[in-house]
Structures are given as structure tokens and as C-alpha cells.
């Protein structure tokens, strides 16, 4: 599905897209998908799932299907059954996205090193 992948920042998810889409469209979709992911919050943590580092991979196929690999801060998270649906709903609102598949993984396990500086500030975790 992915011909190219780009690391956005340390510990950021791998963002990839099939080469059949124009580069400017890939950039727009990537920006819009990240913005959509930043609207999803773990109700117990005052930071969005993107900044927490819960999103491991986002792939955009030629047909604009989006595949997302994500994790949770802990396997026993109380919203484990609901959060993938929240992610799917948020990303499916992005103009041009034809469908979304969210895959839950715990490999590698999430740890605090995946958090952005923004999340560290919000959680006072320096």
C-alpha cells in the first residue's frame, strides 16, 4: 500500500501514501488527517491522541482509503472498545478520504517517550 513514508518528527507516526496521488494532494490529506486525529482525546488525559503518540502509522492508498495503526496508553484503558471508532469517525470527515480502517496494536507498547513536547507541557511531565 505504501511506496513512500516520511517521519514527521521523532516518535511521530509513519505517514505514507501511494505514489499515484499528486504530492500536493498527499500533503493536504496528511495535514487534514493529522488535524482530525488531534480532535480525539482520551477522556482521562488532557492531551489529544496524536500528541500523546498513540498513532503509530497512517497510510493513504491510491483510492484514498486510510489505514491507521494505533495503540492505547494501557491495554486495560476503559475506552479501548470505543476509541478506534472515535478515530475512524474523525478521519472519515476529512474531505477526499474514501474510508478508514483502524488497527489496534500493542507492539511496540506505548511509553512516555512517544509523547510530543506539547503533550509533556499539558501533562507537566518533564
N, C-alpha and C positions, 0 to 999 in steps of 0.2 A: 504494500500500500504506500510506503514512503520511499521516495527516491532521494529526498534531501531532509536533513534535520539540522536544527540550529539550536545551540544552547543560548538562552536569553541572558542568563546571569548565573553565578554559582548556585547550585542546588535548585535551579529553576527547572520546570518540566521540559522535556524534549518536545519541541514544536516541529512538526513536519508536514509536508504536503506533497502530493503527487506533482510531477513536473508538468502535467497537462494544463494546469491553471496558470494564467498570467501572473507574473511576480507581484504586480500591484494588487491583484485580487487576493492573492495569498496573504500579503501584508494586511489588507483591510480585514479579511476574515480572522486572521490571527489577533489583531488588535481588538476586534469586536468580541471574539470568543473570550479573550482574557478579561475584558470588561464585564462580560456576562458572568464569568466564574467569580469575579470579585463581588458579585451581589449575593453570593451564597455564604452563609455564616453557620458555624457550629453554634447552636444556641447557648452553649456553656462557655464559649470563648469569644471575647470581643475583637476578633480579627477574622477576615474572610479566608476561605479555604485555599485560595491561590497564594496569599501571603504567608499562610501557615505552612505551605509546602506540601499540601495534601494531594496536589495534582502532579503526577509523575510524567505523563505523556499525553500529548494531543496530536492526533493525525487527521489531516484533511485529505480525503480521497478526491479523485477527478470528478466523481459525481456529487461532491460536496457533502458526503457522509462524514461525520466527525466521530472518531473513536477516542475515548478518554480513559486512561488508566489512572486510578486514584486510590488513596488509602484513607485511613482514619487515624486519629491520634492514638487510639487504643482499639483493639478488636472488640471489646465489650462496650463500645460507645453506645449510649442509649438511642441515638438516631441512625444507627448503622443501616437499618432497613429503609429509612426514608431519604437519607442524604443523596444516594445515587439518583433518585427521582428528582430531587431538587436541582441537581447538576444538569440532568437531561432537560428538564423544563427550562432552565435559564439559558442554556446554549441553543436550544431549539428555537428561541425567539430571535436569534441573530439572522438578519436578512441574508439570504443566499445559502444558508445551511439546510440541506435536504433531510437530514436525520441525524440522530445522536445515539451512540451506544456507550454506556458507562460500564467499565470493568473494575471491580473492586479487587485490590491486591494488598497483601501484607508483606510482599517481598520486593524490595527490602523493607524492613519495618521502619515506620516513621520515627524520627527523633528530632530534637530541638534544633539540630544543625541545619535542617531544611528550611527553617523559618527565615523570612526576609528581615532586614533591619526594621522595616515598618511594623512588622508583627512583633518584633522584640520590644520596640518602643511601646506599642499598645499594651503589651503584657508585662512591661517592666522586667524583662528577662535579659539583662546584660550580664 
